[in-house]
């Protein structure tokens, strides 16, 4: 379901936990930046998507993505998925896969409705890379390169 104001704190908590376990966990989590991104999903839904997957009142997964033109080409619209967060308690089992699948399907529906030509998933967290690769390949996605990073400080 698209994010709603009532999801803000649950999504913030889930996003914070995933952020802290990621390669970028040494970077202080910014509530102000989170709120700006969350607000865009509410007020600029044509360009920014936030989805949640819940079980009862518990948010088990969320995502954030945006859409724009391809930077050096004409006639292409790219949906860029910045994050998919799955509750760590659910991530290790079948439920985690179902949450991730529901999010990716929702992203695809949203991207198609905005005439996106491509979807790019930025898998840069450093968390369970092998499992992420297996998941994306199982649902028909192709690896188009690799993401590499180094912490400088």
N, CA, C and O atoms as a GROMACS GRO file, in nm:
protein
  612
    1UNK      N    1   0.085  -0.117   0.000
    1UNK     CA    2   0.000   0.000   0.000
    1UNK      C    3   0.089   0.123   0.000
    1UNK      O    4   0.196   0.121   0.061
    2UNK      N    5   0.047   0.229  -0.068
    2UNK     CA    6   0.127   0.354  -0.064
    2UNK      C    7   0.141   0.404   0.079
    2UNK      O    8   0.053   0.384   0.163
    3UNK      N    9   0.252   0.469   0.105
    3UNK     CA   10   0.272   0.522   0.240
    3UNK      C   11   0.162   0.620   0.275
    3UNK      O   12   0.109   0.692   0.190
    4UNK      N   13   0.130   0.621   0.401
    4UNK     CA   14   0.033   0.714   0.456
    4UNK      C   15   0.096   0.776   0.580
    4UNK      O   16   0.190   0.720   0.637
    5UNK      N   17   0.045   0.889   0.620
    5UNK     CA   18   0.101   0.958   0.736
    5UNK      C   19   0.109   0.865   0.858
    5UNK      O   20   0.204   0.872   0.935
    6UNK      N   21   0.009   0.779   0.874
    6UNK     CA   22   0.007   0.689   0.989
    6UNK      C   23   0.125   0.592   0.990
    6UNK      O   24   0.155   0.532   1.093
    7UNK      N   25   0.192   0.573   0.874
    7UNK     CA   26   0.306   0.482   0.864
    7UNK      C   27   0.439   0.548   0.899
    7UNK      O   28   0.539   0.478   0.915
    8UNK      N   29   0.443   0.679   0.910
    8UNK     CA   30   0.570   0.752   0.920
    8UNK      C   31   0.664   0.693   1.026
    8UNK      O   32   0.779   0.663   0.994
    9UNK      N   33   0.618   0.677   1.148
    9UNK     CA   34   0.709   0.634   1.254
    9UNK      C   35   0.752   0.488   1.239
    9UNK      O   36   0.866   0.454   1.268
   10UNK      N   37   0.662   0.402   1.193
   10UNK     CA   38   0.698   0.262   1.170
   10UNK      C   39   0.801   0.251   1.057
   10UNK      O   40   0.896   0.175   1.067
   11UNK      N   41   0.780   0.327   0.950
   11UNK     CA   42   0.874   0.326   0.838
   11UNK      C   43   1.008   0.386   0.882
   11UNK      O   44   1.113   0.335   0.844
   12UNK      N   45   1.004   0.492   0.961
   12UNK     CA   46   1.128   0.552   1.012
   12UNK      C   47   1.206   0.448   1.093
   12UNK      O   48   1.327   0.433   1.074
   13UNK      N   49   1.138   0.378   1.184
   13UNK     CA   50   1.205   0.280   1.268
   13UNK      C   51   1.266   0.168   1.185
   13UNK      O   52   1.381   0.129   1.209
   14UNK      N   53   1.192   0.115   1.088
   14UNK     CA   54   1.242   0.008   1.004
   14UNK      C   55   1.360   0.056   0.920
   14UNK      O   56   1.461  -0.014   0.909
   15UNK      N   57   1.347   0.174   0.861
   15UNK     CA   58   1.454   0.229   0.779
   15UNK      C   59   1.580   0.253   0.862
   15UNK      O   60   1.691   0.226   0.816
   16UNK      N   61   1.563   0.302   0.982
   16UNK     CA   62   1.678   0.327   1.071
   16UNK      C   63   1.753   0.196   1.102
   16UNK      O   64   1.876   0.193   1.096
   17UNK      N   65   1.679   0.089   1.134
   17UNK     CA   66   1.742  -0.039   1.166
   17UNK      C   67   1.822  -0.091   1.046
   17UNK      O   68   1.936  -0.134   1.062
   18UNK      N   69   1.762  -0.087   0.928
   18UNK     CA   70   1.832  -0.135   0.808
   18UNK      C   71   1.953  -0.047   0.780
   18UNK      O   72   2.060  -0.098   0.748
   19UNK      N   73   1.937   0.084   0.790
   19UNK     CA   74   2.049   0.176   0.769
   19UNK      C   75   2.165   0.144   0.863
   19UNK      O   76   2.280   0.139   0.819
   20UNK      N   77   2.137   0.123   0.990
   20UNK     CA   78   2.242   0.100   1.088
   20UNK      C   79   2.319  -0.029   1.063
   20UNK      O   80   2.435  -0.040   1.104
   21UNK      N   81   2.257  -0.128   0.996
   21UNK     CA   82   2.325  -0.254   0.965
   21UNK      C   83   2.398  -0.248   0.831
   21UNK      O   84   2.472  -0.340   0.797
   22UNK      N   85   2.378  -0.141   0.756
   22UNK     CA   86   2.433  -0.133   0.621
   22UNK      C   87   2.577  -0.080   0.622
   22UNK      O   88   2.630  -0.040   0.725
   23UNK      N   89   2.637  -0.081   0.506
   23UNK     CA   90   2.769  -0.023   0.485
   23UNK      C   91   2.773   0.122   0.532
   23UNK      O   92   2.878   0.172   0.572
   24UNK      N   93   2.659   0.189   0.527
   24UNK     CA   94   2.650   0.331   0.560
   24UNK      C   95   2.610   0.356   0.705
   24UNK      O   96   2.577   0.469   0.742
   25UNK      N   97   2.613   0.252   0.786
   25UNK     CA   98   2.570   0.263   0.925
   25UNK      C   99   2.650   0.360   1.009
   25UNK      O  100   2.602   0.405   1.114
   26UNK      N  101   2.770   0.394   0.964
   26UNK     CA  102   2.851   0.492   1.039
   26UNK      C  103   2.805   0.635   1.014
   26UNK      O  104   2.847   0.727   1.084
   27UNK      N  105   2.721   0.654   0.914
   27UNK     CA  106   2.667   0.787   0.882
   27UNK      C  107   2.545   0.809   0.971
   27UNK      O  108   2.453   0.728   0.969
   28UNK      N  109   2.544   0.917   1.048
   28UNK     CA  110   2.428   0.941   1.136
   28UNK      C  111   2.297   0.948   1.057
   28UNK      O  112   2.286   1.017   0.956
   29UNK      N  113   2.199   0.875   1.106
   29UNK     CA  114   2.066   0.878   1.046
   29UNK      C  115   2.007   1.017   1.067
   29UNK      O  116   2.013   1.071   1.177
   30UNK      N  117   1.951   1.075   0.962
   30UNK     CA  118   1.894   1.209   0.970
   30UNK      C  119   1.742   1.201   0.967
   30UNK      O  120   1.682   1.165   0.866
   31UNK      N  121   1.681   1.236   1.079
   31UNK     CA  122   1.536   1.242   1.082
   31UNK      C  123   1.482   1.346   0.986
   31UNK      O  124   1.378   1.326   0.924
   32UNK      N  125   1.553   1.457   0.972
   32UNK     CA  126   1.508   1.564   0.882
   32UNK      C  127   1.509   1.515   0.736
   32UNK      O  128   1.414   1.541   0.663
   33UNK      N  129   1.615   1.446   0.695
   33UNK     CA  130   1.620   1.395   0.558
   33UNK      C  131   1.516   1.286   0.536
   33UNK      O  132   1.453   1.279   0.431
   34UNK      N  133   1.500   1.200   0.636
   34UNK     CA  134   1.396   1.098   0.625
   34UNK      C  135   1.260   1.165   0.604
   34UNK      O  136   1.185   1.125   0.516
   35UNK      N  137   1.229   1.266   0.686
   35UNK     CA  138   1.100   1.333   0.676
   35UNK      C  139   1.081   1.398   0.540
   35UNK      O  140   0.970   1.396   0.485
   36UNK      N  141   1.186   1.457   0.484
   36UNK     CA  142   1.173   1.518   0.350
   36UNK      C  143   1.140   1.413   0.246
   36UNK      O  144   1.054   1.433   0.161
   37UNK      N  145   1.211   1.300   0.251
   37UNK     CA  146   1.183   1.192   0.155
   37UNK      C  147   1.043   1.136   0.175
   37UNK      O  148   0.970   1.115   0.078
   38UNK      N  149   1.004   1.112   0.300
   38UNK     CA  150   0.872   1.059   0.328
   38UNK      C  151   0.765   1.157   0.280
   38UNK      O  152   0.665   1.116   0.220
   39UNK      N  153   0.786   1.286   0.305
   39UNK     CA  154   0.689   1.387   0.261
   39UNK      C  155   0.671   1.384   0.110
   39UNK      O  156   0.560   1.402   0.060
   40UNK      N  157   0.780   1.361   0.036
   40UNK     CA  158   0.770   1.354  -0.111
   40UNK      C  159   0.679   1.240  -0.155
   40UNK      O  160   0.608   1.252  -0.255
   41UNK      N  161   0.679   1.129  -0.080
   41UNK     CA  162   0.591   1.017  -0.118
   41UNK      C  163   0.445   1.053  -0.098
   41UNK      O  164   0.357   0.995  -0.161
   42UNK      N  165   0.419   1.148  -0.010
   42UNK     CA  166   0.281   1.191   0.016
   42UNK      C  167   0.237   1.304  -0.075
   42UNK      O  168   0.121   1.309  -0.116
   43UNK      N  169   0.329   1.395  -0.108
   43UNK     CA  170   0.290   1.516  -0.181
   43UNK      C  171   0.334   1.519  -0.327
   43UNK      O  172   0.282   1.598  -0.406
   44UNK      N  173   0.429   1.434  -0.364
   44UNK     CA  174   0.479   1.430  -0.502
   44UNK      C  175   0.475   1.286  -0.553
   44UNK      O  176   0.576   1.234  -0.601
   45UNK      N  177   0.359   1.225  -0.542
   45UNK     CA  178   0.343   1.082  -0.573
   45UNK      C  179   0.366   1.049  -0.720
   45UNK      O  180   0.387   0.932  -0.754
   46UNK      N  181   0.362   1.147  -0.808
   46UNK     CA  182   0.394   1.122  -0.949
   46UNK      C  183   0.541   1.092  -0.968
   46UNK      O  184   0.578   1.017  -1.058
   47UNK      N  185   0.626   1.149  -0.883
   47UNK     CA  186   0.771   1.136  -0.897
   47UNK      C  187   0.835   1.047  -0.790
   47UNK      O  188   0.944   0.995  -0.812
   48UNK      N  189   0.770   1.029  -0.676
   48UNK     CA  190   0.831   0.958  -0.562
   48UNK      C  191   0.733   0.855  -0.508
   48UNK      O  192   0.615   0.884  -0.486
   49UNK      N  193   0.783   0.735  -0.485
   49UNK     CA  194   0.699   0.627  -0.436
   49UNK      C  195   0.749   0.577  -0.301
   49UNK      O  196   0.868   0.553  -0.282
   50UNK      N  197   0.658   0.562  -0.211
   50UNK     CA  198   0.682   0.492  -0.086
   50UNK      C  199   0.574   0.387  -0.074
   50UNK      O  200   0.455   0.418  -0.085
   51UNK      N  201   0.614   0.264  -0.050
   51UNK     CA  202   0.518   0.156  -0.029
   51UNK      C  203   0.546   0.092   0.105
   51UNK      O  204   0.658   0.094   0.155
   52UNK      N  205   0.442   0.036   0.164
   52UNK     CA  206   0.458  -0.043   0.285
   52UNK      C  207   0.388  -0.177   0.268
   52UNK      O  208   0.289  -0.188   0.195
   53UNK      N  209   0.440  -0.276   0.336
   53UNK     CA  210   0.374  -0.406   0.348
   53UNK      C  211   0.357  -0.428   0.497
   53UNK      O  212   0.454  -0.424   0.573
   54UNK      N  213   0.234  -0.453   0.538
   54UNK     CA  214   0.204  -0.467   0.680
   54UNK      C  215   0.136  -0.599   0.708
   54UNK      O  216   0.072  -0.659   0.621
   55UNK      N  217   0.150  -0.642   0.831
   55UNK     CA  218   0.076  -0.755   0.884
   55UNK      C  219   0.010  -0.703   1.010
   55UNK      O  220   0.076  -0.680   1.111
   56UNK      N  221  -0.121  -0.684   1.002
   56UNK     CA  222  -0.191  -0.615   1.111
   56UNK      C  223  -0.141  -0.472   1.116
   56UNK      O  224  -0.140  -0.403   1.014
   57UNK      N  225  -0.099  -0.427   1.231
   57UNK     CA  226  -0.046  -0.291   1.246
   57UNK      C  227   0.106  -0.284   1.232
   57UNK      O  228   0.164  -0.176   1.242
   58UNK      N  229   0.169  -0.397   1.208
   58UNK     CA  230   0.316  -0.404   1.202
   58UNK      C  231   0.364  -0.388   1.058
   58UNK      O  232   0.327  -0.467   0.971
   59UNK      N  233   0.447  -0.286   1.033
   59UNK     CA  234   0.507  -0.266   0.901
   59UNK      C  235   0.623  -0.364   0.888
   59UNK      O  236   0.719  -0.358   0.964
   60UNK      N  237   0.614  -0.454   0.790
   60UNK     CA  238   0.718  -0.555   0.767
   60UNK      C  239   0.814  -0.515   0.657
   60UNK      O  240   0.924  -0.570   0.647
   61UNK      N  241   0.774  -0.420   0.575
   61UNK     CA  242   0.861  -0.378   0.466
   61UNK      C  243   0.821  -0.244   0.412
   61UNK      O  244   0.706  -0.202   0.425
   62UNK      N  245   0.918  -0.178   0.351
   62UNK     CA  246   0.892  -0.048   0.288
   62UNK      C  247   0.994  -0.025   0.178
   62UNK      O  248   1.097  -0.091   0.172
   63UNK      N  249   0.964   0.070   0.093
   63UNK     CA  250   1.059   0.106  -0.012
   63UNK      C  251   1.046   0.255  -0.041
   63UNK      O  252   0.947   0.320  -0.005
   64UNK      N  253   1.149   0.306  -0.108
   64UNK     CA  254   1.147   0.445  -0.155
   64UNK      C  255   1.211   0.446  -0.292
   64UNK      O  256   1.320   0.392  -0.311
   65UNK      N  257   1.144   0.508  -0.388
   65UNK     CA  258   1.203   0.524  -0.520
   65UNK      C  259   1.151   0.651  -0.585
   65UNK      O  260   1.052   0.711  -0.542
   66UNK      N  261   1.220   0.690  -0.690
   66UNK     CA  262   1.182   0.810  -0.764
   66UNK      C  263   1.196   0.780  -0.912
   66UNK      O  264   1.255   0.680  -0.953
   67UNK      N  265   1.142   0.870  -0.992
   67UNK     CA  266   1.144   0.850  -1.137
   67UNK      C  267   1.190   0.978  -1.204
   67UNK      O  268   1.160   1.088  -1.160
   68UNK      N  269   1.264   0.960  -1.313
   68UNK     CA  270   1.310   1.075  -1.389
   68UNK      C  271   1.360   1.032  -1.525
   68UNK      O  272   1.363   0.913  -1.558
   69UNK      N  273   1.400   1.129  -1.604
   69UNK     CA  274   1.451   1.102  -1.738
   69UNK      C  275   1.593   1.046  -1.730
   69UNK      O  276   1.668   1.076  -1.637
   70UNK      N  277   1.628   0.965  -1.829
   70UNK     CA  278   1.765   0.916  -1.839
   70UNK      C  279   1.857   1.033  -1.870
   70UNK      O  280   1.827   1.114  -1.958
   71UNK      N  281   1.967   1.042  -1.800
   71UNK     CA  282   2.046   1.166  -1.801
   71UNK      C  283   2.116   1.197  -1.932
   71UNK      O  284   2.147   1.314  -1.955
   72UNK      N  285   2.142   1.100  -2.020
   72UNK     CA  286   2.208   1.132  -2.148
   72UNK      C  287   2.133   1.075  -2.268
   72UNK      O  288   2.190   1.065  -2.376
   73UNK      N  289   2.010   1.038  -2.250
   73UNK     CA  290   1.933   0.982  -2.360
   73UNK      C  291   1.794   1.042  -2.365
   73UNK      O  292   1.745   1.100  -2.268
   74UNK      N  293   1.732   1.027  -2.479
   74UNK     CA  294   1.596   1.078  -2.500
   74UNK      C  295   1.495   0.964  -2.497
   74UNK      O  296   1.524   0.853  -2.539
   75UNK      N  297   1.378   0.993  -2.447
   75UNK     CA  298   1.267   0.900  -2.455
   75UNK      C  299   1.268   0.788  -2.353
   75UNK      O  300   1.193   0.691  -2.367
   76UNK      N  301   1.351   0.798  -2.252
   76UNK     CA  302   1.356   0.693  -2.150
   76UNK      C  303   1.324   0.754  -2.014
   76UNK      O  304   1.367   0.865  -1.982
   77UNK      N  305   1.249   0.679  -1.936
   77UNK     CA  306   1.219   0.719  -1.797
   77UNK      C  307   1.268   0.608  -1.706
   77UNK      O  308   1.236   0.491  -1.726
   78UNK      N  309   1.345   0.646  -1.608
   78UNK     CA  310   1.409   0.550  -1.519
   78UNK      C  311   1.350   0.562  -1.379
   78UNK      O  312   1.349   0.669  -1.320
   79UNK      N  313   1.300   0.450  -1.328
   79UNK     CA  314   1.259   0.444  -1.188
   79UNK      C  315   1.380   0.394  -1.110
   79UNK      O  316   1.432   0.286  -1.139
   80UNK      N  317   1.424   0.471  -1.013
   80UNK     CA  318   1.540   0.436  -0.933
   80UNK      C  319   1.495   0.399  -0.792
   80UNK      O  320   1.438   0.481  -0.720
   81UNK      N  321   1.521   0.274  -0.754
   81UNK     CA  322   1.482   0.226  -0.622
   81UNK      C  323   1.600   0.247  -0.528
   81UNK      O  324   1.703   0.180  -0.538
   82UNK      N  325   1.584   0.342  -0.437
   82UNK     CA  326   1.691   0.374  -0.343
   82UNK      C  327   1.699   0.275  -0.229
   82UNK      O  328   1.808   0.245  -0.181
   83UNK      N  329   1.585   0.225  -0.184
   83UNK     CA  330   1.589   0.131  -0.074
   83UNK      C  331   1.466   0.041  -0.072
   83UNK      O  332   1.354   0.082  -0.104
   84UNK      N  333   1.492  -0.081  -0.035
   84UNK     CA  334   1.388  -0.175   0.004
   84UNK      C  335   1.429  -0.223   0.143
   84UNK      O  336   1.539  -0.277   0.160
   85UNK      N  337   1.344  -0.204   0.239
   85UNK     CA  338   1.373  -0.246   0.377
   85UNK      C  339   1.274  -0.354   0.416
   85UNK      O  340   1.153  -0.340   0.399
   86UNK      N  341   1.328  -0.463   0.470
   86UNK     CA  342   1.246  -0.572   0.519
   86UNK      C  343   1.280  -0.593   0.666
   86UNK      O  344   1.397  -0.600   0.703
   87UNK      N  345   1.178  -0.602   0.748
   87UNK     CA  346   1.195  -0.626   0.890
   87UNK      C  347   1.289  -0.744   0.912
   87UNK      O  348   1.269  -0.851   0.854
   88UNK      N  349   1.390  -0.725   0.994
   88UNK     CA  350   1.491  -0.827   1.015
   88UNK      C  351   1.434  -0.956   1.073
   88UNK      O  352   1.487  -1.064   1.047
   89UNK      N  353   1.327  -0.946   1.151
   89UNK     CA  354   1.262  -1.066   1.205
   89UNK      C  355   1.196  -1.150   1.097
   89UNK      O  356   1.183  -1.271   1.111
   90UNK      N  357   1.154  -1.085   0.989
   90UNK     CA  358   1.088  -1.155   0.880
   90UNK      C  359   1.185  -1.190   0.767
   90UNK      O  360   1.158  -1.280   0.688
   91UNK      N  361   1.297  -1.118   0.759
   91UNK     CA  362   1.387  -1.127   0.643
   91UNK      C  363   1.446  -1.266   0.622
   91UNK      O  364   1.474  -1.302   0.508
   92UNK      N  365   1.464  -1.342   0.725
   92UNK     CA  366   1.532  -1.471   0.712
   92UNK      C  367   1.443  -1.586   0.670
   92UNK      O  368   1.491  -1.697   0.648
   93UNK      N  369   1.315  -1.562   0.657
   93UNK     CA  370   1.224  -1.672   0.623
   93UNK      C  371   1.142  -1.643   0.499
   93UNK      O  372   1.165  -1.546   0.427
   94UNK      N  373   1.048  -1.731   0.477
   94UNK     CA  374   0.958  -1.720   0.363
   94UNK      C  375   0.882  -1.587   0.365
   94UNK      O  376   0.858  -1.528   0.260
   95UNK      N  377   0.845  -1.541   0.483
   95UNK     CA  378   0.772  -1.415   0.494
   95UNK      C  379   0.853  -1.299   0.438
   95UNK      O  380   0.798  -1.212   0.370
   96UNK      N  381   0.982  -1.297   0.463
   96UNK     CA  382   1.067  -1.190   0.411
   96UNK      C  383   1.068  -1.188   0.260
   96UNK      O  384   1.064  -1.080   0.199
   97UNK      N  385   1.072  -1.304   0.198
   97UNK     CA  386   1.067  -1.312   0.052
   97UNK      C  387   0.934  -1.262  -0.002
   97UNK      O  388   0.930  -1.196  -0.105
   98UNK      N  389   0.826  -1.295   0.068
   98UNK     CA  390   0.694  -1.248   0.024
   98UNK      C  391   0.684  -1.096   0.036
   98UNK      O  392   0.624  -1.031  -0.050
   99UNK      N  393   0.740  -1.040   0.143
   99UNK     CA  394   0.739  -0.895   0.161
   99UNK      C  395   0.817  -0.829   0.048
   99UNK      O  396   0.768  -0.734  -0.014
  100UNK      N  397   0.938  -0.878   0.021
  100UNK     CA  398   1.020  -0.820  -0.086
  100UNK      C  399   0.952  -0.834  -0.221
  100UNK      O  400   0.956  -0.741  -0.302
  101UNK      N  401   0.890  -0.948  -0.246
  101UNK     CA  402   0.820  -0.969  -0.373
  101UNK      C  403   0.704  -0.872  -0.388
  101UNK      O  404   0.683  -0.816  -0.496
  102UNK      N  405   0.629  -0.853  -0.283
  102UNK     CA  406   0.516  -0.760  -0.288
  102UNK      C  407   0.565  -0.618  -0.318
  102UNK      O  408   0.503  -0.544  -0.395
  103UNK      N  409   0.676  -0.579  -0.256
  103UNK     CA  410   0.732  -0.446  -0.281
  103UNK      C  411   0.778  -0.432  -0.425
  103UNK      O  412   0.750  -0.331  -0.489
  104UNK      N  413   0.850  -0.532  -0.477
  104UNK     CA  414   0.899  -0.521  -0.615
  104UNK      C  415   0.783  -0.518  -0.715
  104UNK      O  416   0.788  -0.446  -0.814
  105UNK      N  417   0.680  -0.596  -0.690
  105UNK     CA  418   0.563  -0.594  -0.779
  105UNK      C  419   0.494  -0.458  -0.773
  105UNK      O  420   0.451  -0.405  -0.876
  106UNK      N  421   0.482  -0.401  -0.653
  106UNK     CA  422   0.423  -0.268  -0.640
  106UNK      C  423   0.504  -0.162  -0.710
  106UNK      O  424   0.448  -0.072  -0.773
  107UNK      N  425   0.635  -0.171  -0.701
  107UNK     CA  426   0.723  -0.077  -0.771
  107UNK      C  427   0.701  -0.088  -0.921
  107UNK      O  428   0.693   0.013  -0.990
  108UNK      N  429   0.691  -0.211  -0.971
  108UNK     CA  430   0.670  -0.231  -1.114
  108UNK      C  431   0.537  -0.171  -1.160
  108UNK      O  432   0.532  -0.106  -1.265
  109UNK      N  433   0.432  -0.193  -1.085
  109UNK     CA  434   0.301  -0.136  -1.121
  109UNK      C  435   0.310   0.016  -1.126
  109UNK      O  436   0.261   0.078  -1.220
  110UNK      N  437   0.372   0.075  -1.024
  110UNK     CA  438   0.387   0.222  -1.019
  110UNK      C  439   0.470   0.272  -1.136
  110UNK      O  440   0.433   0.369  -1.201
  111UNK      N  441   0.583   0.206  -1.163
  111UNK     CA  442   0.672   0.249  -1.272
  111UNK      C  443   0.601   0.240  -1.407
  111UNK      O  444   0.613   0.331  -1.490
  112UNK      N  445   0.529   0.131  -1.430
  112UNK     CA  446   0.455   0.118  -1.557
  112UNK      C  447   0.349   0.227  -1.571
  112UNK      O  448   0.327   0.281  -1.680
  113UNK      N  449   0.283   0.259  -1.461
  113UNK     CA  450   0.176   0.360  -1.468
  113UNK      C  451   0.232   0.500  -1.499
  113UNK      O  452   0.158   0.588  -1.541
  114UNK      N  453   0.361   0.518  -1.478
  114UNK     CA  454   0.426   0.646  -1.507
  114UNK      C  455   0.513   0.638  -1.633
  114UNK      O  456   0.599   0.722  -1.657
  115UNK      N  457   0.488   0.534  -1.711
  115UNK     CA  458   0.557   0.510  -1.838
  115UNK      C  459   0.709   0.500  -1.825
  115UNK      O  460   0.783   0.546  -1.911
  116UNK      N  461   0.752   0.439  -1.716
  116UNK     CA  462   0.895   0.413  -1.699
  116UNK      C  463   0.938   0.307  -1.800
  116UNK      O  464   0.864   0.213  -1.828
  117UNK      N  465   1.057   0.324  -1.853
  117UNK     CA  466   1.112   0.225  -1.947
  117UNK      C  467   1.204   0.127  -1.878
  117UNK      O  468   1.229   0.018  -1.930
  118UNK      N  469   1.256   0.162  -1.761
  118UNK     CA  470   1.348   0.078  -1.686
  118UNK      C  471   1.327   0.100  -1.536
  118UNK      O  472   1.280   0.204  -1.493
  119UNK      N  473   1.363  -0.002  -1.460
  119UNK     CA  474   1.369   0.011  -1.314
  119UNK      C  475   1.510  -0.029  -1.273
  119UNK      O  476   1.559  -0.135  -1.312
  120UNK      N  477   1.574   0.055  -1.195
  120UNK     CA  478   1.707   0.025  -1.141
  120UNK      C  479   1.697   0.008  -0.990
  120UNK      O  480   1.649   0.097  -0.920
  121UNK      N  481   1.742  -0.106  -0.942
  121UNK     CA  482   1.747  -0.132  -0.799
  121UNK      C  483   1.891  -0.110  -0.753
  121UNK      O  484   1.982  -0.178  -0.797
  122UNK      N  485   1.909  -0.014  -0.664
  122UNK     CA  486   2.042   0.018  -0.613
  122UNK      C  487   2.067  -0.066  -0.488
  122UNK      O  488   2.029  -0.028  -0.378
  123UNK      N  489   2.132  -0.180  -0.507
  123UNK     CA  490   2.159  -0.272  -0.398
  123UNK      C  491   2.299  -0.240  -0.346
  123UNK      O  492   2.399  -0.296  -0.390
  124UNK      N  493   2.303  -0.148  -0.250
  124UNK     CA  494   2.432  -0.097  -0.203
  124UNK      C  495   2.449  -0.109  -0.052
  124UNK      O  496   2.545  -0.056   0.004
  125UNK      N  497   2.359  -0.177   0.015
  125UNK     CA  498   2.363  -0.180   0.161
  125UNK      C  499   2.477  -0.263   0.217
  125UNK      O  500   2.524  -0.237   0.327
  126UNK      N  501   2.521  -0.363   0.141
  126UNK     CA  502   2.620  -0.455   0.193
  126UNK      C  503   2.559  -0.562   0.282
  126UNK      O  504   2.632  -0.641   0.342
  127UNK      N  505   2.428  -0.567   0.291
  127UNK     CA  506   2.359  -0.666   0.375
  127UNK      C  507   2.310  -0.780   0.286
  127UNK      O  508   2.234  -0.758   0.192
  128UNK      N  509   2.354  -0.900   0.315
  128UNK     CA  510   2.306  -1.021   0.248
  128UNK      C  511   2.304  -1.007   0.095
  128UNK      O  512   2.202  -1.029   0.031
  129UNK      N  513   2.418  -0.970   0.039
  129UNK     CA  514   2.427  -0.946  -0.105
  129UNK      C  515   2.393  -1.072  -0.185
  129UNK      O  516   2.321  -1.064  -0.285
  130UNK      N  517   2.442  -1.187  -0.142
  130UNK     CA  518   2.416  -1.311  -0.215
  130UNK      C  519   2.266  -1.341  -0.220
  130UNK      O  520   2.214  -1.379  -0.325
  131UNK      N  521   2.198  -1.324  -0.106
  131UNK     CA  522   2.055  -1.349  -0.103
  131UNK      C  523   1.979  -1.248  -0.190
  131UNK      O  524   1.883  -1.284  -0.258
  132UNK      N  525   2.022  -1.123  -0.186
  132UNK     CA  526   1.959  -1.022  -0.272
  132UNK      C  527   1.976  -1.059  -0.419
  132UNK      O  528   1.882  -1.049  -0.497
  133UNK      N  529   2.097  -1.101  -0.456
  133UNK     CA  530   2.122  -1.141  -0.595
  133UNK      C  531   2.034  -1.258  -0.634
  133UNK      O  532   1.975  -1.258  -0.742
  134UNK      N  533   2.024  -1.358  -0.549
  134UNK     CA  534   1.938  -1.474  -0.578
  134UNK      C  535   1.793  -1.432  -0.594
  134UNK      O  536   1.724  -1.479  -0.684
  135UNK      N  537   1.746  -1.345  -0.505
  135UNK     CA  538   1.607  -1.299  -0.511
  135UNK      C  539   1.580  -1.228  -0.644
  135UNK      O  540   1.483  -1.261  -0.713
  136UNK      N  541   1.664  -1.132  -0.680
  136UNK     CA  542   1.639  -1.056  -0.803
  136UNK      C  543   1.649  -1.144  -0.927
  136UNK      O  544   1.572  -1.125  -1.020
  137UNK      N  545   1.741  -1.236  -0.929
  137UNK     CA  546   1.751  -1.326  -1.045
  137UNK      C  547   1.628  -1.416  -1.055
  137UNK      O  548   1.579  -1.442  -1.166
  138UNK      N  549   1.577  -1.464  -0.941
  138UNK     CA  550   1.458  -1.551  -0.942
  138UNK      C  551   1.336  -1.480  -0.999
  138UNK      O  552   1.250  -1.544  -1.060
  139UNK      N  553   1.328  -1.349  -0.979
  139UNK     CA  554   1.210  -1.279  -1.030
  139UNK      C  555   1.236  -1.218  -1.167
  139UNK      O  556   1.161  -1.131  -1.212
  140UNK      N  557   1.342  -1.263  -1.234
  140UNK     CA  558   1.364  -1.228  -1.374
  140UNK      C  559   1.447  -1.105  -1.401
  140UNK      O  560   1.448  -1.055  -1.514
  141UNK      N  561   1.515  -1.054  -1.302
  141UNK     CA  562   1.597  -0.936  -1.325
  141UNK      C  563   1.737  -0.976  -1.367
  141UNK      O  564   1.782  -1.087  -1.340
  142UNK      N  565   1.804  -0.883  -1.434
  142UNK     CA  566   1.939  -0.906  -1.482
  142UNK      C  567   2.035  -0.815  -1.407
  142UNK      O  568   2.007  -0.698  -1.380
  143UNK      N  569   2.150  -0.873  -1.375
  143UNK     CA  570   2.254  -0.792  -1.315
  143UNK      C  571   2.315  -0.708  -1.426
  143UNK      O  572   2.346  -0.758  -1.534
  144UNK      N  573   2.332  -0.579  -1.399
  144UNK     CA  574   2.385  -0.490  -1.503
  144UNK      C  575   2.519  -0.428  -1.463
  144UNK      O  576   2.564  -0.332  -1.526
  145UNK      N  577   2.579  -0.480  -1.364
  145UNK     CA  578   2.707  -0.427  -1.319
  145UNK      C  579   2.723  -0.458  -1.172
  145UNK      O  580   2.661  -0.550  -1.118
  146UNK      N  581   2.804  -0.381  -1.109
  146UNK     CA  582   2.824  -0.402  -0.967
  146UNK      C  583   2.838  -0.269  -0.897
  146UNK      O  584   2.873  -0.168  -0.959
  147UNK      N  585   2.811  -0.269  -0.772
  147UNK     CA  586   2.830  -0.149  -0.691
  147UNK      C  587   2.947  -0.176  -0.598
  147UNK      O  588   2.952  -0.278  -0.530
  148UNK      N  589   3.040  -0.084  -0.598
  148UNK     CA  590   3.156  -0.098  -0.514
  148UNK      C  591   3.170   0.027  -0.431
  148UNK      O  592   3.136   0.136  -0.477
  149UNK      N  593   3.217   0.013  -0.311
  149UNK     CA  594   3.230   0.129  -0.224
  149UNK      C  595   3.345   0.109  -0.127
  149UNK      O  596   3.386  -0.003  -0.097
  150UNK      N  597   3.394   0.219  -0.078
  150UNK     CA  598   3.497   0.217   0.023
  150UNK      C  599   3.469   0.331   0.120
  150UNK      O  600   3.432   0.441   0.078
  151UNK      N  601   3.485   0.305   0.246
  151UNK     CA  602   3.470   0.409   0.346
  151UNK      C  603   3.603   0.481   0.357
  151UNK      O  604   3.706   0.417   0.378
  152UNK      N  605   3.603   0.613   0.342
  152UNK     CA  606   3.727   0.688   0.339
  152UNK      C  607   3.770   0.738   0.477
  152UNK      O  608   3.888   0.765   0.498
  153UNK      N  609   3.679   0.751   0.568
  153UNK     CA  610   3.715   0.804   0.699
  153UNK      C  611   3.684   0.705   0.807
  153UNK      O  612   3.708   0.733   0.925
   0.00000   0.00000   0.00000
